[in-house]
C-alpha cells in the first residue's frame, strides 16, 4: 500500500508552468528571492497525507456501517432491508453542499434544495430571500432592519444571532420545509452576502 511506504509520491511541474512563474518573478509579481528563479518544482503527496486519507475513508465506512446497524441489525445481510426501506434510505443519504462566492448558500434535509443569492446592497433581494426562510413578518422586518442599520458588523451579527436563538426556540414561524437551524444559519449567510462579509 502506498501509505505504508516511506517515500513521497510526486509529480514535477511542467516546463511551461516553470517558465511562466519565472517570467512573473522577473516582473516582481510573485513571492521570490532576489536574483533567483525556479528551475525545478514538484507537487508532493507525503506518506502521512496518504495515511490520513486512507484513515478518513476507513472512518467514514465504519460510520456508515454503524449507522446501518443502528437502523436495522440485519442491514447488509442477504434478505435484509434494502434502500427502499425509508430508514435505510435516510442512513444512506449524503448531503453535499457546494459553497461559492463570498457568502454561504444553505441546503439541509431530505429532498430540500435551496439556493439564495443576494447581491451586495440589494434590499429587495434580501427581503425576498429572508421571506423564503421565515413567514413571521415582524421577524422579517426586524432582520432587514438589523442588517441595513448603521451599526458595526459585530453588533449586527450579535443581534442576528439573538434572532437566530428565537428562531431555534420555535418562537418565529418558518417557511414550509425549512428547519430552525437552517433558518438561523441562513439568516447569517444572507446578511453576509448582502454586506459582503
Residue, then its C-alpha position, 0 to 999 in steps of 0.5 A: x500500500x502506498x501509505x505504508x511506504x516511506x517515500x513521497x509520491x510526486x509529480x514535477x511541474x511542467x516546463x511551461x508552468x516553470x517558465x511562466x512563474x519565472x517570467x512573473x518573478x522577473x516582473x516582481x509579481x510573485x513571492x521570490x528571492x532576489x536574483x533567483x528563479x525556479x528551475x525545478x518544482x514538484x507537487x508532493x503527496x507525503x506518506x502521512x497525507x496518504x495515511x490520513x486519507x486512507x484513515x478518513x475513508x476507513x472512518x467514514x465506512x465504519x460510520x456508515x456501517x454503524x449507522x446501518x446497524x443502528x437502523x436495522x441489525x440485519x442491514x447488509x445481510x442477504x434478505x435484509x432491508x434494502x434502500x427502499x426501506x425509508x430508514x435505510x434510505x435516510x442512513x444512506x443519504x449524503x448531503x453535499x453542499x457546494x459553497x461559492x462566492x463570498x457568502x454561504x448558500x444553505x441546503x439541509x434535509x431530505x429532498x430540500x434544495x435551496x439556493x439564495x443569492x443576494x447581491x451586495x446592497x440589494x434590499x429587495x433581494x434580501x427581503x425576498x430571500x429572508x421571506x423564503x426562510x421565515x413567514x413571521x413578518x415582524x421577524x422579517x422586518x426586524x432582520x432587514x432592519x438589523x442588517x441595513x442599520x448603521x451599526x458595526x458588523x459585530x453588533x449586527x451579527x450579535x443581534x442576528x444571532x439573538x434572532x437566530x436563538x428565537x428562531x431555534x426556540x420555535x418562537x418565529x414561524x418558518x417557511x414550509x420545509x425549512x428547519x430552525x437551524x437552517x433558518x438561523x444559519x441562513x439568516x447569517x449567510x444572507x446578511x453576509x452576502x448582502x454586506x459582503x462579509 
